[in-house]
């Protein structure tokens, strides 16, 4: 494994190593390039403002990613473009991708706000972060000035909304179990089961101790030696090295529908009228926790199966097999048990092998919430009080962003084989209750099963609470790759 | 195969039939009729169970079926594309051909009139059709059955049983039972009172004692022969392996990536059910040594698949710490063109990505053993190491060799192999006595 000393953090965009938690204000600009020659000087200037992983920005930060189409606009040679990954080149909209990602029917790209066939082709993604709204606005306004005169066009500006206690809109703490990459955390080197650096960044050994498919150029295509030589052949220069793929999806969250449905599902027994509303709320929140696999505070059900325990600080420190192989604490189909199964799947559940298997399907999440919360407290009990206060649907959700070196084996695998798959882990008709598609292969799949003794509880007719509203695959280049693109 | 050997095989098969069998028919097609045939197959593939031409759902003993169009071996100047029909059936191959002719002979005529040698309109009788089909049957060299003896009919019935029990449990207040056994008894009573599913109280048809005894004797005899070969011929085998090791240094691995358009076209027909069909064809490495290696390994594989990995866990050897794969329903290896090419087909659960990942993560050694005889396969090290473990090379290799299924039918599209095994255990658990703990374990399956 490459040692930390040899990693050039000054070559890696900062988003790879940090989520900019100290910069709560963020927005994303989606641009198209109309005139490459006019745009290049502006882009070079822009590239100079990028934050790299060796810095700790506390005022503002800026990162830049591009689509396949964007690289083509920058006149990258076709042979080089062809050396990018299949998923990046195909994009998110092919018939097959729609199918496996669940982007059909109301989620179809035709209805998307951006990234679909009905909206303009996206070339660039500008990720902007700042310590407060004012700083962010100053920065983004400056960026936008003269953009059109420079051959660029702003297609969409996506704002974000910092929510209390690091929660997402349904009211659950988010962003807890990030893949642990030893090279990024030299201060806590003792943690076992590090995800291989090559799973997150191109140009390093991946979970199979191999190099993931990445763009390489012939030495003569890089006459100024802007790039490093590839570790496999001195005739090739590594355009992928220290870069990675960025998956962006705008996911609308229907918060009132979520809590309304759960309220009905949890309390539809005959005695509900005699119960006081506190008991009924507790039941609703408890069912929601079963679906998520965590309590609103973020404490995992495996850690505290009966009620929320906000005092547990190590919310990522648990496994499934030894304490809950049957799903009695955390249901087998719960969101976090599907998207990060830890040690619960074959081969040999409970073993290091099982964890290594899961570790080859991890993604580094960097998303942010958007839209106003249903209640600023972000407390589900408050949500249940105000469940009917909104007369019209409010645009809110998650700007889901994740980084991975192999989109097919990481992001798409998690979404398809784990989240959308109704037969996941021995189940029959259960998609991921939070993010899973409710119709797969033309069949309605909307059950949620809570394993119980002596006999399970089953909920039918789970509506979709999350809708895809936009999305695209991007490449997040290294400093060197960016200067190659812009040269 | 010489007629004598074939005859002996037929007699053996009659005395000791395998419960499930693999049918492969390969027929060269007439060039001018290829495009019409493609269109026809596309129409069938719009609704494989219930299309008007060849409605597969009429066959109770059929698990999976597919049509492939296979380009001829490497001489582009001569046209010899052939049609391949494959089916996984319960019972004898010849019985299934009879069924085909009984139910869909009109549809078969429409398809097969594009093939060389098919009886002309006036000469089409049941026996002339049968003679034609039977003479084009290809044997396969190795055949994997997820669970030997589990019939398509039983799979579908056990699925209906589970569905009925789900509805029953949904309407039940399980907390009102004072023990798990009492709850189980209520389930059994429900099954008994329900004429649609009361068959489930009778235990499953199992292969007869005699059948199993012959299987065991067969395995013992083969093992004994194997040991004798090892004892007498080990110097030869060591030399063989050493020679292969030396050859590995010269082996050329395929380094080109499959075309994106090609991959996207292949993907377009995938992921329409809980499982997928896979088909890939490739050339064997040239030379007698490789041909003999491939043939002998397939013979060995066939023995192991039939006698060892016959209960749902392919290539799992807990003693060696090797995890198996429980997501494959059927798989088969068929030599084509006088051992020039090998066709691999399977029906597996989940996405191709997860299938490849299973190969790479769990059974790379087994794949390497057989497929390292294929031209361009990722370089192996001592035959079992590396190879498929080279993730990208391996995925590219598959992408370069995968072929499209023109038609694919599954008899139980919503079920994975794990589901099917669970349904079987639900059925089995309706019989016999259980203590509280056993009843709890059984009820977890529901």
Boltz contact constraints between the chains, C-beta under 6 A:
constraints:
  - contact:
      token1: [A, 86]
      token2: [B, 260]
      max_distance: 6.0
  - contact:
      token1: [A, 89]
      token2: [B, 260]
      max_distance: 6.0
  - contact:
      token1: [A, 94]
      token2: [B, 264]
      max_distance: 6.0
  - contact:
      token1: [A, 95]
      token2: [B, 268]
      max_distance: 6.0
  - contact:
      token1: [A, 96]
      token2: [B, 267]
      max_distance: 6.0
  - contact:
      token1: [A, 96]
      token2: [B, 268]
      max_distance: 6.0
  - contact:
      token1: [A, 99]
      token2: [B, 271]
      max_distance: 6.0
  - contact:
      token1: [A, 100]
      token2: [B, 271]
      max_distance: 6.0
  - contact:
      token1: [A, 208]
      token2: [B, 391]
      max_distance: 6.0
  - contact:
      token1: [A, 210]
      token2: [B, 391]
      max_distance: 6.0
  - contact:
      token1: [A, 213]
      token2: [B, 392]
      max_distance: 6.0
  - contact:
      token1: [A, 347]
      token2: [B, 323]
      max_distance: 6.0
  - contact:
      token1: [A, 347]
      token2: [B, 362]
      max_distance: 6.0
  - contact:
      token1: [A, 348]
      token2: [B, 323]
      max_distance: 6.0
  - contact:
      token1: [A, 357]
      token2: [B, 361]
      max_distance: 6.0
  - contact:
      token1: [A, 408]
      token2: [B, 353]
      max_distance: 6.0
  - contact:
      token1: [A, 413]
      token2: [B, 353]
      max_distance: 6.0
  - contact:
      token1: [A, 416]
      token2: [B, 351]
      max_distance: 6.0
  - contact:
      token1: [A, 417]
      token2: [B, 350]
      max_distance: 6.0
  - contact:
      token1: [A, 417]
      token2: [B, 351]
      max_distance: 6.0
  - contact:
      token1: [A, 417]
      token2: [B, 354]
      max_distance: 6.0
  - contact:
      token1: [A, 423]
      token2: [B, 274]
      max_distance: 6.0
  - contact:
      token1: [A, 423]
      token2: [B, 416]
      max_distance: 6.0
  - contact:
      token1: [A, 426]
      token2: [B, 418]
      max_distance: 6.0
  - contact:
      token1: [A, 428]
      token2: [B, 419]
      max_distance: 6.0
  - contact:
      token1: [A, 441]
      token2: [B, 272]
      max_distance: 6.0
  - contact:
      token1: [A, 441]
      token2: [B, 273]
      max_distance: 6.0
  - contact:
      token1: [A, 454]
      token2: [B, 174]
      max_distance: 6.0
  - contact:
      token1: [A, 454]
      token2: [B, 180]
      max_distance: 6.0
  - contact:
      token1: [A, 454]
      token2: [B, 183]
      max_distance: 6.0
  - contact:
      token1: [A, 454]
      token2: [B, 443]
      max_distance: 6.0
  - contact:
      token1: [A, 455]
      token2: [B, 169]
      max_distance: 6.0
  - contact:
      token1: [A, 455]
      token2: [B, 174]
      max_distance: 6.0
  - contact:
      token1: [A, 455]
      token2: [B, 443]
      max_distance: 6.0
  - contact:
      token1: [A, 458]
      token2: [B, 170]
      max_distance: 6.0
